[in-house]
Amino acid sequence: MQRSSIYGAIALSITLLGPSLSAQEDNSPRFTTQWGQPDLQGVWNFSSEIPFERPERFGTREFLTSEEIAEIQARLVAEAEEGAQVEADADVANRGAPSNDERFVYGYDHFWYEMAAIADTVRTSQIIYPENGRMPAMVEGAPRGESGFLEDAEGERPVRTGSGGIGKDGPEDRGLPERCILGLNGLPPYRPSRYNNNLLIVQSRDQVVIMSEMLHNARIVPLTDLPPLPEHIEQWTGDSRGYWDGETLVVETRNFSFYTSSFGGMGTGKDKFLTERFTRNDYNSLDYEWTLEDPSTFTDKITAILPMAKVDGQLYEYACQEGNYGLTNILRGARAEEARAGE
């Protein structure tokens, strides 16, 4: 399956998941906790190949047509049949370590990447507002940091990039995800990343805990009248308060840290206000809708919908760099390059 294809296995997953969903719907039309609240508990996967921004050819259309779905399904079947005839390339499978000058499009851990969609959807984009499914313009002067595996970004500390950083003079020059503090798909609003696209939701009568597998960050959301934190107290994932709107859990979050970006490396979290809505549709599916408002970073709000699928399993610790020497070796490698250049 080509990674550039629209949604990849999304349409196929509709067919595969359909029977089990219907069976569960017949037996359990509503899921509640012992307190009578909607039951959202369990592990939910939000892997998806729905493009975050809508391809321009779709205009303001939110959903694929039945003809487009059938075309995707036919292509997937053809690609699967073709792939079944491909023999393993021993030269690639048994290759040694790359040379110092070799460059890759992806990182060394590319084999971990989750490319296929799991949840059931036929949307043309995750963004549903603005109506064209595209990101609004940034406010002039709002900071922006972008980098990747190979090139560092221009910028100053604090670093708000994703993978990568602005230099290698010290750990403070690397992005928050590389330092195992926060980021990737573990920071709300949740978006599919390379891997570990899972959330664990645990409920009590007065609280909901939302734990992301990536960087094992847990958000504790009070459902009571607990007053919000003062404006000057900032937290990595903000200060959240939740309430029930019918079958939907609504979580409102403010007081994000200035040291985080507003969204995708753009802006800062200082003036960010996030509203999330979690709605369980049936046993196997949950809709996650979020709206981000940040007048210091974007000229308009952003609303997106991301489907999640139930996982019959549990989360295991994502240890990041507590058990290895990734960040140390990034800096050690930079010192070695400087020494060679000096010689």
C-alpha atoms as a printed R data frame, in Angstrom:
    type eleno elety resid chain resno       x       y      z
1   ATOM     1    CA   MET     A     1   0.000   0.000  0.000
2   ATOM     2    CA   GLN     A     2   1.400   3.386 -1.000
3   ATOM     3    CA   ARG     A     3   1.673   5.917  1.808
4   ATOM     4    CA   SER     A     4   0.577   8.699 -0.513
5   ATOM     5    CA   SER     A     5  -2.814   7.090 -1.134
6   ATOM     6    CA   ILE     A     6  -5.906   8.640  0.407
7   ATOM     7    CA   TYR     A     7  -6.620   7.000  3.762
8   ATOM     8    CA   GLY     A     8  -5.129   3.662  2.747
9   ATOM     9    CA   ALA     A     9  -7.004   0.967  4.618
10  ATOM    10    CA   ILE     A    10  -9.787   3.199  5.946
11  ATOM    11    CA   ALA     A    11 -12.450   2.120  3.497
12  ATOM    12    CA   LEU     A    12 -11.417  -1.502  3.793
13  ATOM    13    CA   SER     A    13 -11.664  -1.315  7.585
14  ATOM    14    CA   ILE     A    14 -15.294  -0.242  7.226
15  ATOM    15    CA   THR     A    15 -16.077  -3.590  5.661
16  ATOM    16    CA   LEU     A    16 -13.993  -5.560  8.142
17  ATOM    17    CA   LEU     A    17 -15.346  -3.872 11.263
18  ATOM    18    CA   GLY     A    18 -18.964  -3.650 10.168
19  ATOM    19    CA   PRO     A    19 -20.297  -7.048 11.340
20  ATOM    20    CA   SER     A    20 -18.758  -6.838 14.829
21  ATOM    21    CA   LEU     A    21 -20.036  -3.310 15.304
22  ATOM    22    CA   SER     A    22 -23.580  -4.287 14.385
23  ATOM    23    CA   ALA     A    23 -23.560  -7.230 16.772
24  ATOM    24    CA   GLN     A    24 -22.414  -5.064 19.651
25  ATOM    25    CA   GLU     A    25 -24.972  -2.388 18.838
26  ATOM    26    CA   ASP     A    26 -27.801  -4.912 19.035
27  ATOM    27    CA   ASN     A    27 -26.750  -6.132 22.489
28  ATOM    28    CA   SER     A    28 -25.552  -2.887 24.106
29  ATOM    29    CA   PRO     A    29 -27.259   0.265 22.833
30  ATOM    30    CA   ARG     A    30 -25.817   2.354 25.682
31  ATOM    31    CA   PHE     A    31 -22.725   1.946 27.833
32  ATOM    32    CA   THR     A    32 -22.778   3.383 31.340
33  ATOM    33    CA   THR     A    33 -20.632   3.247 34.461
34  ATOM    34    CA   GLN     A    34 -21.901   2.293 37.906
35  ATOM    35    CA   TRP     A    35 -22.542   6.021 38.458
36  ATOM    36    CA   GLY     A    36 -24.870   6.187 35.452
37  ATOM    37    CA   GLN     A    37 -22.414   8.188 33.336
38  ATOM    38    CA   PRO     A    38 -21.463   7.291 29.750
39  ATOM    39    CA   ASP     A    39 -18.702   4.674 29.830
40  ATOM    40    CA   LEU     A    40 -15.674   5.710 27.764
41  ATOM    41    CA   GLN     A    41 -13.218   3.452 29.539
42  ATOM    42    CA   GLY     A    42 -10.639   1.317 27.789
43  ATOM    43    CA   VAL     A    43  -7.847   1.673 25.260
44  ATOM    44    CA   TRP     A    44  -8.655   3.614 22.091
45  ATOM    45    CA   ASN     A    45  -6.534   3.739 18.950
46  ATOM    46    CA   PHE     A    46  -6.577   6.856 16.768
47  ATOM    47    CA   SER     A    47  -4.355   5.749 13.886
48  ATOM    48    CA   SER     A    48  -5.731   7.238 10.698
49  ATOM    49    CA   GLU     A    49  -4.762   8.029  7.143
50  ATOM    50    CA   ILE     A    50  -7.386  10.723  6.825
51  ATOM    51    CA   PRO     A    51  -5.386  13.784  5.758
52  ATOM    52    CA   PHE     A    52  -5.382  16.422  8.440
53  ATOM    53    CA   GLU     A    53  -5.999  19.138  5.848
54  ATOM    54    CA   ARG     A    54  -8.438  18.512  3.013
55  ATOM    55    CA   PRO     A    55  -7.020  18.126 -0.498
56  ATOM    56    CA   GLU     A    56  -8.149  21.179 -2.435
57  ATOM    57    CA   ARG     A    57  -9.938  19.107 -5.078
58  ATOM    58    CA   PHE     A    58 -12.654  18.241 -2.529
59  ATOM    59    CA   GLY     A    59 -13.520  21.868 -1.837
60  ATOM    60    CA   THR     A    60 -15.929  22.025  1.110
61  ATOM    61    CA   ARG     A    61 -17.041  18.387  0.793
62  ATOM    62    CA   GLU     A    62 -16.540  16.473  4.060
63  ATOM    63    CA   PHE     A    63 -17.140  12.885  2.919
64  ATOM    64    CA   LEU     A    64 -16.119  10.544  0.127
65  ATOM    65    CA   THR     A    65 -18.769   9.289 -2.259
66  ATOM    66    CA   SER     A    66 -19.693   5.616 -2.548
67  ATOM    67    CA   GLU     A    67 -17.917   5.532 -5.934
68  ATOM    68    CA   GLU     A    68 -14.710   6.899 -4.399
69  ATOM    69    CA   ILE     A    69 -14.896   4.350 -1.593
70  ATOM    70    CA   ALA     A    70 -15.374   1.506 -4.076
71  ATOM    71    CA   GLU     A    71 -12.389   2.745 -6.076
72  ATOM    72    CA   ILE     A    72 -10.191   2.769 -2.978
73  ATOM    73    CA   GLN     A    73 -11.317  -0.717 -1.998
74  ATOM    74    CA   ALA     A    74 -10.565  -2.064 -5.475
75  ATOM    75    CA   ARG     A    75  -7.104  -0.490 -5.438
76  ATOM    76    CA   LEU     A    76  -6.344  -1.953 -1.997
77  ATOM    77    CA   VAL     A    77  -7.284  -5.436 -3.150
78  ATOM    78    CA   ALA     A    78  -5.087  -5.084 -6.241
79  ATOM    79    CA   GLU     A    79  -2.154  -3.790 -4.179
80  ATOM    80    CA   ALA     A    80  -2.527  -6.635 -1.688
81  ATOM    81    CA   GLU     A    81  -2.519  -9.229 -4.455
82  ATOM    82    CA   GLU     A    82   0.523  -7.632 -6.045
83  ATOM    83    CA   GLY     A    83   2.325  -7.422 -2.702
84  ATOM    84    CA   ALA     A    84   1.723 -11.107 -2.024
85  ATOM    85    CA   GLN     A    85   3.839 -11.938 -5.091
86  ATOM    86    CA   VAL     A    86   6.876  -9.916 -3.954
87  ATOM    87    CA   GLU     A    87   9.770 -11.906 -2.552
88  ATOM    88    CA   ALA     A    88  11.885 -10.648  0.331
89  ATOM    89    CA   ASP     A    89  14.994  -8.725 -0.682
90  ATOM    90    CA   ALA     A    90  17.822 -10.463  1.175
91  ATOM    91    CA   ASP     A    91  20.285  -7.673  0.391
92  ATOM    92    CA   VAL     A    92  18.057  -5.165  2.163
93  ATOM    93    CA   ALA     A    93  17.017  -7.458  4.996
94  ATOM    94    CA   ASN     A    94  20.620  -8.335  5.867
95  ATOM    95    CA   ARG     A    95  22.204  -4.948  5.314
96  ATOM    96    CA   GLY     A    96  24.773  -3.674  7.768
97  ATOM    97    CA   ALA     A    97  25.008  -0.323  9.520
98  ATOM    98    CA   PRO     A    98  24.789   2.715  7.192
99  ATOM    99    CA   SER     A    99  27.838   4.829  6.452
100 ATOM   100    CA   ASN     A   100  28.289   8.206  8.112
101 ATOM   101    CA   ASP     A   101  27.329   9.979  4.895
102 ATOM   102    CA   GLU     A   102  24.184   7.984  4.156
103 ATOM   103    CA   ARG     A   103  20.915   9.881  4.454
104 ATOM   104    CA   PHE     A   104  17.447   8.503  4.978
105 ATOM   105    CA   VAL     A   105  14.029   9.912  4.311
106 ATOM   106    CA   TYR     A   106  12.860   8.312  7.575
107 ATOM   107    CA   GLY     A   107  14.524   7.653 10.907
108 ATOM   108    CA   TYR     A   108  16.171   4.419 11.955
109 ATOM   109    CA   ASP     A   109  12.927   3.325 13.660
110 ATOM   110    CA   HIS     A   110  10.799   3.492 10.521
111 ATOM   111    CA   PHE     A   111   9.732  -0.144 10.883
112 ATOM   112    CA   TRP     A   112   7.648   0.844 13.928
113 ATOM   113    CA   TYR     A   113   5.494   3.282 11.981
114 ATOM   114    CA   GLU     A   114   1.725   2.786 11.924
115 ATOM   115    CA   MET     A   115   0.589   3.604  8.405
116 ATOM   116    CA   ALA     A   116  -2.793   1.886  8.212
117 ATOM   117    CA   ALA     A   117  -6.054   3.298  9.475
118 ATOM   118    CA   ILE     A   118  -8.061   1.411 12.071
119 ATOM   119    CA   ALA     A   119 -11.113   3.533 12.782
120 ATOM   120    CA   ASP     A   120 -14.236   3.528 10.613
121 ATOM   121    CA   THR     A   121 -14.604   6.726  8.589
122 ATOM   122    CA   VAL     A   122 -14.886   8.140  5.094
123 ATOM   123    CA   ARG     A   123 -14.003  11.769  5.721
124 ATOM   124    CA   THR     A   124 -11.998  13.865  3.278
125 ATOM   125    CA   SER     A   125 -10.097  15.572  6.119
126 ATOM   126    CA   GLN     A   126  -9.874  15.701  9.860
127 ATOM   127    CA   ILE     A   127 -10.435  19.473  9.821
128 ATOM   128    CA   ILE     A   128 -14.118  20.381  9.465
129 ATOM   129    CA   TYR     A   129 -13.687  24.098 10.237
130 ATOM   130    CA   PRO     A   130 -12.670  26.295  8.465
131 ATOM   131    CA   GLU     A   131 -15.150  24.931  5.963
132 ATOM   132    CA   ASN     A   132 -12.487  24.343  3.307
133 ATOM   133    CA   GLY     A   133 -10.810  21.858  5.647
134 ATOM   134    CA   ARG     A   134  -7.573  23.840  5.633
135 ATOM   135    CA   MET     A   135  -5.540  25.475  8.382
136 ATOM   136    CA   PRO     A   136  -6.299  29.184  8.934
137 ATOM   137    CA   ALA     A   137  -3.551  31.732  8.431
138 ATOM   138    CA   MET     A   138  -1.147  32.453 11.256
139 ATOM   139    CA   VAL     A   139  -1.078  35.774 13.054
140 ATOM   140    CA   GLU     A   140   1.795  37.888 11.821
141 ATOM   141    CA   GLY     A   141   4.776  37.636 14.144
142 ATOM   142    CA   ALA     A   142   3.673  34.411 15.874
143 ATOM   143    CA   PRO     A   143   6.727  32.164 16.448
144 ATOM   144    CA   ARG     A   144   7.131  29.054 14.368
145 ATOM   145    CA   GLY     A   145   9.587  26.186 14.656
146 ATOM   146    CA   GLU     A   146   9.942  23.256 12.314
147 ATOM   147    CA   SER     A   147  12.699  20.671 11.997
148 ATOM   148    CA   GLY     A   148  13.149  17.045 11.118
149 ATOM   149    CA   PHE     A   149  15.550  14.162 11.402
150 ATOM   150    CA   LEU     A   150  18.277  15.654  9.235
151 ATOM   151    CA   GLU     A   151  18.154  19.434  9.507
152 ATOM   152    CA   ASP     A   152  17.809  21.656 12.565
153 ATOM   153    CA   ALA     A   153  15.429  24.602 12.515
154 ATOM   154    CA   GLU     A   154  16.286  28.230 12.963
155 ATOM   155    CA   GLY     A   155  15.188  29.641 16.287
156 ATOM   156    CA   GLU     A   156  16.004  30.425 19.871
157 ATOM   157    CA   ARG     A   157  15.312  28.791 23.201
158 ATOM   158    CA   PRO     A   158  12.740  27.713 24.324
159 ATOM   159    CA   VAL     A   159  12.511  25.142 21.556
160 ATOM   160    CA   ARG     A   160   8.963  24.251 20.515
161 ATOM   161    CA   THR     A   161   9.723  21.992 17.564
162 ATOM   162    CA   GLY     A   162   8.618  18.406 17.261
163 ATOM   163    CA   SER     A   163  11.289  15.899 16.319
164 ATOM   164    CA   GLY     A   164  14.606  17.673 15.975
165 ATOM   165    CA   GLY     A   165  15.700  20.984 17.414
166 ATOM   166    CA   ILE     A   166  17.576  24.222 16.745
167 ATOM   167    CA   GLY     A   167  21.099  22.968 17.445
168 ATOM   168    CA   LYS     A   168  23.222  20.561 19.455
169 ATOM   169    CA   ASP     A   169  25.068  22.726 21.955
170 ATOM   170    CA   GLY     A   170  23.034  21.283 24.819
171 ATOM   171    CA   PRO     A   171  19.822  19.391 25.608
172 ATOM   172    CA   GLU     A   172  17.939  22.701 25.763
173 ATOM   173    CA   ASP     A   173  18.440  22.995 21.990
174 ATOM   174    CA   ARG     A   174  16.363  19.895 21.294
175 ATOM   175    CA   GLY     A   175  12.591  19.722 21.007
176 ATOM   176    CA   LEU     A   176  10.416  18.598 23.894
177 ATOM   177    CA   PRO     A   177   9.723  15.131 22.369
178 ATOM   178    CA   GLU     A   178  13.444  14.374 21.989
179 ATOM   179    CA   ARG     A   179  13.914  15.280 25.641
180 ATOM   180    CA   CYS     A   180  11.052  12.926 26.573
181 ATOM   181    CA   ILE     A   181   9.131  15.771 28.208
182 ATOM   182    CA   LEU     A   182   6.068  16.013 26.000
183 ATOM   183    CA   GLY     A   183   4.952  16.016 22.399
184 ATOM   184    CA   LEU     A   184   4.284  13.952 19.306
185 ATOM   185    CA   ASN     A   185   0.812  12.439 19.726
186 ATOM   186    CA   GLY     A   186   0.763  12.735 23.531
187 ATOM   187    CA   LEU     A   187  -0.169  16.429 23.688
188 ATOM   188    CA   PRO     A   188  -3.788  17.524 23.246
189 ATOM   189    CA   PRO     A   189  -5.345  17.929 20.787
190 ATOM   190    CA   TYR     A   190  -4.516  14.351 19.844
191 ATOM   191    CA   ARG     A   191  -3.375  13.656 16.306
192 ATOM   192    CA   PRO     A   192  -2.040  10.449 14.723
193 ATOM   193    CA   SER     A   193   1.727  10.214 14.780
194 ATOM   194    CA   ARG     A   194   4.262   7.627 13.654
195 ATOM   195    CA   TYR     A   195   3.308   5.043 16.255
196 ATOM   196    CA   ASN     A   196   1.742   4.524 19.710
197 ATOM   197    CA   ASN     A   197  -1.527   6.166 18.697
198 ATOM   198    CA   ASN     A   198  -3.331   4.932 21.795
199 ATOM   199    CA   LEU     A   199  -5.193   6.487 24.717
200 ATOM   200    CA   LEU     A   200  -6.281   4.829 27.950
201 ATOM   201    CA   ILE     A   201  -9.409   6.331 29.527
202 ATOM   202    CA   VAL     A   202 -10.225   5.556 33.175
203 ATOM   203    CA   GLN     A   203 -13.249   6.994 34.973
204 ATOM   204    CA   SER     A   204 -14.473   7.561 38.509
205 ATOM   205    CA   ARG     A   205 -17.581   9.435 39.548
206 ATOM   206    CA   ASP     A   206 -15.764  12.782 39.845
207 ATOM   207    CA   GLN     A   207 -12.746  12.426 37.526
208 ATOM   208    CA   VAL     A   208 -11.658  11.158 34.157
209 ATOM   209    CA   VAL     A   209  -8.050  10.196 33.492
210 ATOM   210    CA   ILE     A   210  -6.817  10.323 29.888
211 ATOM   211    CA   MET     A   211  -3.423   8.676 29.508
212 ATOM   212    CA   SER     A   212  -1.507   8.748 26.230
213 ATOM   213    CA   GLU     A   213   0.781   5.855 25.386
214 ATOM   214    CA   MET     A   214   3.381   8.176 23.853
215 ATOM   215    CA   LEU     A   215   5.534   9.567 26.696
216 ATOM   216    CA   HIS     A   216   2.971   8.023 29.109
217 ATOM   217    CA   ASN     A   217   1.418  11.351 30.042
218 ATOM   218    CA   ALA     A   218  -1.743  11.256 32.179
219 ATOM   219    CA   ARG     A   219  -4.288  14.091 32.254
220 ATOM   220    CA   ILE     A   220  -6.578  14.176 35.287
221 ATOM   221    CA   VAL     A   221  -9.847  15.904 34.387
222 ATOM   222    CA   PRO     A   222 -12.085  16.907 37.326
223 ATOM   223    CA   LEU     A   223 -15.846  16.678 36.745
224 ATOM   224    CA   THR     A   224 -16.661  18.746 39.833
225 ATOM   225    CA   ASP     A   225 -16.878  22.477 40.585
226 ATOM   226    CA   LEU     A   226 -13.152  22.652 41.350
227 ATOM   227    CA   PRO     A   227 -12.109  26.229 40.465
228 ATOM   228    CA   PRO     A   228  -9.580  26.679 37.635
229 ATOM   229    CA   LEU     A   229  -5.957  27.489 38.308
230 ATOM   230    CA   PRO     A   230  -4.887  31.158 38.361
231 ATOM   231    CA   GLU     A   231  -3.802  32.425 34.945
232 ATOM   232    CA   HIS     A   232  -0.122  32.638 35.909
233 ATOM   233    CA   ILE     A   233   0.132  28.900 36.732
234 ATOM   234    CA   GLU     A   234   0.892  27.020 33.520
235 ATOM   235    CA   GLN     A   235   1.105  23.268 32.919
236 ATOM   236    CA   TRP     A   236   2.475  21.172 30.053
237 ATOM   237    CA   THR     A   237  -0.979  19.862 29.081
238 ATOM   238    CA   GLY     A   238  -2.935  22.771 30.516
239 ATOM   239    CA   ASP     A   239  -5.554  22.929 33.265
240 ATOM   240    CA   SER     A   240  -8.603  20.841 32.316
241 ATOM   241    CA   ARG     A   241 -12.180  20.793 33.569
242 ATOM   242    CA   GLY     A   242 -14.835  18.414 32.275
243 ATOM   243    CA   TYR     A   243 -18.597  17.937 32.224
244 ATOM   244    CA   TRP     A   244 -21.177  15.707 30.566
245 ATOM   245    CA   ASP     A   245 -23.268  16.995 27.681
246 ATOM   246    CA   GLY     A   246 -25.703  14.120 27.217
247 ATOM   247    CA   GLU     A   247 -23.610  11.164 26.025
248 ATOM   248    CA   THR     A   248 -20.565  13.365 25.366
249 ATOM   249    CA   LEU     A   249 -17.666  14.155 27.680
250 ATOM   250    CA   VAL     A   250 -16.659  17.785 27.152
251 ATOM   251    CA   VAL     A   251 -13.185  18.822 28.341
252 ATOM   252    CA   GLU     A   252 -12.172  22.494 28.386
253 ATOM   253    CA   THR     A   253  -8.482  23.247 28.845
254 ATOM   254    CA   ARG     A   254  -6.512  26.471 29.318
255 ATOM   255    CA   ASN     A   255  -3.269  27.534 31.052
256 ATOM   256    CA   PHE     A   256  -1.019  25.668 28.616
257 ATOM   257    CA   SER     A   257   2.700  26.264 29.096
258 ATOM   258    CA   PHE     A   258   4.441  29.034 27.199
259 ATOM   259    CA   TYR     A   259   7.149  26.434 26.509
260 ATOM   260    CA   THR     A   260   4.799  24.397 24.313
261 ATOM   261    CA   SER     A   261   3.593  25.319 20.854
262 ATOM   262    CA   SER     A   262  -0.024  26.208 20.199
263 ATOM   263    CA   PHE     A   263  -0.290  23.591 17.469
264 ATOM   264    CA   GLY     A   264   2.204  21.734 15.287
265 ATOM   265    CA   GLY     A   265   5.181  23.907 16.188
266 ATOM   266    CA   MET     A   266   3.203  27.109 15.543
267 ATOM   267    CA   GLY     A   267   2.811  29.818 18.157
268 ATOM   268    CA   THR     A   268   2.947  29.243 21.913
269 ATOM   269    CA   GLY     A   269   0.516  27.604 24.284
270 ATOM   270    CA   LYS     A   270   0.116  30.735 26.394
271 ATOM   271    CA   ASP     A   271  -3.251  31.916 24.986
272 ATOM   272    CA   LYS     A   272  -4.485  28.557 23.751
273 ATOM   273    CA   PHE     A   273  -8.012  27.409 24.705
274 ATOM   274    CA   LEU     A   274  -8.965  23.867 23.769
275 ATOM   275    CA   THR     A   275 -12.390  22.217 23.822
276 ATOM   276    CA   GLU     A   276 -12.508  18.431 23.352
277 ATOM   277    CA   ARG     A   277 -15.592  16.238 22.922
278 ATOM   278    CA   PHE     A   278 -15.469  12.450 23.435
279 ATOM   279    CA   THR     A   279 -18.565  10.570 22.210
280 ATOM   280    CA   ARG     A   280 -18.887   6.791 22.186
281 ATOM   281    CA   ASN     A   281 -20.932   5.622 19.208
282 ATOM   282    CA   ASP     A   282 -20.981   1.884 19.915
283 ATOM   283    CA   TYR     A   283 -18.806  -0.781 21.467
284 ATOM   284    CA   ASN     A   284 -15.930  -0.377 19.013
285 ATOM   285    CA   SER     A   285 -15.924   3.307 18.071
286 ATOM   286    CA   LEU     A   286 -15.563   6.724 19.639
287 ATOM   287    CA   ASP     A   287 -15.565  10.155 17.988
288 ATOM   288    CA   TYR     A   288 -12.996  12.657 19.181
289 ATOM   289    CA   GLU     A   289 -13.802  16.246 18.195
290 ATOM   290    CA   TRP     A   290 -11.745  19.241 19.209
291 ATOM   291    CA   THR     A   291 -11.784  23.005 18.720
292 ATOM   292    CA   LEU     A   292  -8.685  25.120 19.236
293 ATOM   293    CA   GLU     A   293  -8.979  28.874 19.757
294 ATOM   294    CA   ASP     A   294  -5.781  30.907 19.937
295 ATOM   295    CA   PRO     A   295  -6.041  34.529 18.762
296 ATOM   296    CA   SER     A   296  -2.307  35.033 19.343
297 ATOM   297    CA   THR     A   297  -1.401  32.336 16.815
298 ATOM   298    CA   PHE     A   298  -4.243  31.847 14.301
299 ATOM   299    CA   THR     A   299  -6.648  34.203 12.565
300 ATOM   300    CA   ASP     A   300  -9.540  31.773 13.079
301 ATOM   301    CA   LYS     A   301 -10.423  28.778 15.224
302 ATOM   302    CA   ILE     A   302  -9.779  25.174 14.137
303 ATOM   303    CA   THR     A   303 -12.215  22.277 14.565
304 ATOM   304    CA   ALA     A   304 -11.369  18.676 13.676
305 ATOM   305    CA   ILE     A   305 -12.887  15.215 14.100
306 ATOM   306    CA   LEU     A   306 -10.822  12.068 14.562
307 ATOM   307    CA   PRO     A   307 -12.417   8.614 14.952
308 ATOM   308    CA   MET     A   308 -11.011   6.190 17.517
309 ATOM   309    CA   ALA     A   309 -11.308   2.393 17.573
310 ATOM   310    CA   LYS     A   310 -11.532   0.117 20.627
311 ATOM   311    CA   VAL     A   311  -8.434  -1.955 21.340
312 ATOM   312    CA   ASP     A   312  -8.770  -5.341 22.991
313 ATOM   313    CA   GLY     A   313  -5.622  -4.947 25.058
314 ATOM   314    CA   GLN     A   314  -3.774  -2.702 27.458
315 ATOM   315    CA   LEU     A   315  -1.090  -0.032 27.349
316 ATOM   316    CA   TYR     A   316   2.508  -0.875 28.088
317 ATOM   317    CA   GLU     A   317   5.056   1.652 29.252
318 ATOM   318    CA   TYR     A   318   6.600   3.804 26.559
319 ATOM   319    CA   ALA     A   319   9.960   4.318 28.263
320 ATOM   320    CA   CYS     A   320  11.304   6.879 25.776
321 ATOM   321    CA   GLN     A   321  14.909   7.617 26.759
322 ATOM   322    CA   GLU     A   322  14.838   6.665 30.407
323 ATOM   323    CA   GLY     A   323  16.346   3.337 29.379
324 ATOM   324    CA   ASN     A   324  18.696   4.392 26.591
325 ATOM   325    CA   TYR     A   325  21.184   7.057 25.642
326 ATOM   326    CA   GLY     A   326  19.532   8.743 22.678
327 ATOM   327    CA   LEU     A   327  19.857  12.379 23.749
328 ATOM   328    CA   THR     A   328  23.361  11.838 25.166
329 ATOM   329    CA   ASN     A   329  24.487  10.320 21.889
330 ATOM   330    CA   ILE     A   330  22.999  13.172 19.848
331 ATOM   331    CA   LEU     A   331  25.236  15.602 21.735
332 ATOM   332    CA   ARG     A   332  28.213  13.215 21.765
333 ATOM   333    CA   GLY     A   333  27.931  12.796 18.010
334 ATOM   334    CA   ALA     A   334  27.907  16.577 17.525
335 ATOM   335    CA   ARG     A   335  31.111  16.894 19.595
336 ATOM   336    CA   ALA     A   336  32.741  14.158 17.482
337 ATOM   337    CA   GLU     A   337  31.789  15.985 14.272
338 ATOM   338    CA   GLU     A   338  33.255  19.203 15.666
339 ATOM   339    CA   ALA     A   339  36.483  17.418 16.573
340 ATOM   340    CA   ARG     A   340  36.822  15.958 13.063
341 ATOM   341    CA   ALA     A   341  36.164  19.367 11.536
342 ATOM   342    CA   GLY     A   342  38.907  20.854 13.771
343 ATOM   343    CA   GLU     A   343  41.417  18.281 12.552
